[in-house]
Amino acid sequence: MTRQQHIDFLERDIKNAIETGLKMTVSFIAKNCCAACDKIDGKEISMEKLLDTRPLPYKECIRQGECACCYAFNPVRDANGRLIEHKYK
């Protein structure tokens, strides 16, 4: 997969997550890409931070444009266990 194909794949995933209409947190799936990416594997950020920074493909990845990392989108629930609706800009 080329770097641009990877970016397109990530952007499609982001778009699909937004279209659910649910509040989300985002985790990195980065295990076994490279040593630099292993350090962010499992790290969780807000959807707002993801939209502001677009951290993948990871700039520290040593695979020279072939970063294999992706996102896991985690719906947020309220105190009663109900999914929280949210619209992202």
C-alpha positions in Angstrom: 0.0 0.0 0.0 1.4 3.4 -0.9 1.5 6.3 1.6 -1.4 8.0 -0.2 -3.5 4.8 -0.2 -2.9 4.5 3.5 -4.0 8.1 4.1 -7.1 7.5 2.0 -7.9 4.4 4.0 -7.5 6.3 7.3 -9.6 9.2 6.1 -12.4 6.8 5.0 -12.3 5.2 8.5 -12.5 8.6 10.2 -15.5 9.6 7.9 -17.3 6.4 8.7 -16.8 6.9 12.5 -18.1 10.4 12.3 -21.2 9.3 10.3 -22.3 7.0 13.2 -23.3 10.2 15.1 -21.7 8.8 18.3 -19.2 10.3 20.6 -15.9 8.4 20.2 -12.5 8.0 21.6 -9.7 6.7 19.3 -7.0 4.2 20.0 -3.9 3.5 18.0 -3.4 0.0 16.6 0.4 0.2 16.0 1.9 -3.1 17.4 4.6 -4.6 15.2 4.8 -1.8 12.7 8.2 -0.6 14.0 9.8 0.3 17.3 8.6 3.9 17.2 5.0 2.8 16.5 5.1 0.2 19.2 5.4 3.1 21.7 1.9 4.5 20.7 0.2 1.2 20.4 -3.0 1.2 22.5 -2.7 5.0 23.3 -6.1 6.6 23.4 -7.0 10.2 22.3 -10.2 12.1 21.8 -11.9 12.3 18.4 -11.4 16.0 18.6 -7.6 15.6 18.9 -7.6 13.2 16.0 -9.5 15.6 13.8 -7.1 18.4 14.8 -3.8 16.5 14.4 -4.3 13.5 12.0 -1.5 11.6 13.8 -1.3 8.7 11.3 0.6 7.8 9.3 2.9 8.2 12.3 5.7 10.8 11.6 8.2 8.8 13.7 7.6 5.6 11.8 10.9 4.2 10.5 9.2 2.3 7.6 9.8 5.2 5.3 6.3 6.0 4.1 4.9 2.5 4.7 3.5 2.9 8.2 0.9 0.1 8.8 -0.8 1.7 11.8 -4.5 2.3 12.0 -7.2 3.6 14.4 -9.8 1.8 16.6 -12.9 3.9 17.2 -14.4 3.4 20.6 -18.0 4.6 21.3 -18.4 6.5 24.6 -21.2 5.5 27.0 -22.8 7.6 29.7 -23.1 6.6 33.4 -26.1 4.4 32.5 -24.3 2.5 29.8 -26.0 4.3 26.9 -24.2 5.4 23.8 -23.7 9.2 23.6 -24.8 10.9 20.5 -22.4 13.6 19.1 -22.0 15.5 15.9 -18.4 16.4 14.9 -17.6 19.4 12.7 
